């Protein structure tokens, strides 16, 4: 089976290169909350933005366009152990697809003002979905990350 995905837009970010994304931010509780930018949606997809106002957060599906197809092992930031890539957020993946939840501030035409992300300038946006109550999972567990979070507090 072959999949063909076409971007619906592009990210405008203060991060111009993947090296600009501070690994130190991954350690901090505030993380990337103070980073703001925009999703520019291509004109043919503007009708899909109808009714997006009123959501506080959006799920953005994007392409890791600057990453190599990666190994099945990854070394997460500030972790001493190599992990299986599917238990990490590494951009080096078998399929270079990323997902993030961003804070949505407002829409202006085909531009969505967002914050709280670590995508770089020019990142292709593949899809946008609203973040809903259904996405909240109070019974969630966070695997190996739980012990890391306890160590940092």
Rosetta blueprint (number, residue, H / E / L):
1 X L
2 X L
3 X L
4 X L
5 X L
6 X L
7 X L
8 X L
9 X E
10 X E
11 X E
12 X E
13 X L
14 X L
15 X L
16 X L
17 X L
18 X H
19 X H
20 X H
21 X L
22 X L
23 X H
24 X H
25 X H
26 X H
27 X H
28 X L
29 X L
30 X L
31 X L
32 X L
33 X L
34 X L
35 X L
36 X E
37 X E
38 X E
39 X E
40 X E
41 X E
42 X L
43 X H
44 X H
45 X H
46 X H
47 X H
48 X H
49 X H
50 X L
51 X L
52 X L
53 X L
54 X L
55 X L
56 X L
57 X E
58 X E
59 X E
60 X E
61 X E
62 X E
63 X E
64 X L
65 X L
66 X L
67 X L
68 X L
69 X L
70 X L
71 X L
72 X L
73 X E
74 X E
75 X L
76 X L
77 X L
78 X L
79 X L
80 X L
81 X L
82 X L
83 X E
84 X E
85 X H
86 X H
87 X H
88 X L
89 X L
90 X L
91 X L
92 X L
93 X L
94 X L
95 X L
96 X L
97 X E
98 X E
99 X E
100 X E
101 X E
102 X E
103 X E
104 X E
105 X E
106 X E
107 X E
108 X E
109 X L
110 X L
111 X E
112 X E
113 X E
114 X E
115 X E
116 X L
117 X L
118 X L
119 X L
120 X L
121 X L
122 X L
123 X L
124 X E
125 X E
126 X E
127 X E
128 X E
129 X E
130 X E
131 X L
132 X L
133 X H
134 X H
135 X H
136 X L
137 X L
138 X L
139 X L
140 X L
141 X L
142 X L
143 X H
144 X H
145 X H
146 X H
147 X H
148 X H
149 X H
150 X H
151 X H
152 X H
153 X L
